[in-house]
Amino acid sequence: MKSSSPSPSTVRTLSPATVSDQTTAGASASFRLPGELSKAIPVQDQRWIAHTIFHSGKLWPVLQLCYEPPGPALIYHQTPTPDRFFTHRLMVWMPYHLWKVRFSCSTCGKNLTGYGVHKRARKVLDIDRYYLMLTETLRCTVCSLNYLSTSQTVRNQLDLPHQKVFRLILTRKYACDIRVIWLLWDRTLGNSPARLMKQLRENHGEK
């Protein structure tokens, strides 16, 4: 496995002014999301995600692990649309695209190649909000098997520092940030799952 040195904690924040300029410049132009992502990404996030990590429906060659959505403007001269107040942070888990890591097929041992962005955007539960995660599909050109970059088969081929960047617990339907699980470690009197649910609801409501 070969890998370049990443900066996993880098978070790109788009300023309201920058996004406003981009939106104004392309107000009449249509934005494009590949495949079925337009059905998987919330409406309020589609435009900024399309402009940030895609170009004509294809991924930018250089990406970052996390992106912050554009926030509301400081001053509005007309009634604002609610979209800017309900956007989600984005995690791009694509180690093949991000860090140029070489992965091998678990069946034949041949190298996997990029097969595009997976059509499903996962909604991840965090301690005070939800955020979105996009991943990629990898394909073996010999035995034609497909793998998701979030699968254990792929993640086990990463070195330990890269593996630790992936801080999610995934099931078939749901996804949870590891920070939520950490809140359960301190099992003192009264610190039950029911109390955790109540605290999460309060955190999300305040946010």
Secondary structure, 3 states (H helix, E strand, C coil): CCCCCCCCCCEEECCHHHHHHHHHHCCCCCCCCCCCHHHHCCHHHHHHHHHHHEECCEECCCCCCEEECCCCCCCCCCCCCHHHHCCCEEEEECHHHHHCCCCECCCCCCEEEEEEECCCCEEEECCCCEEEEEEEEEEECCCCCEEECCCHHHHCCCCHHHHHHCCEEECCCCEEEHHHHHCCCCCCCCCCHHHHHHHHHHHHHHC
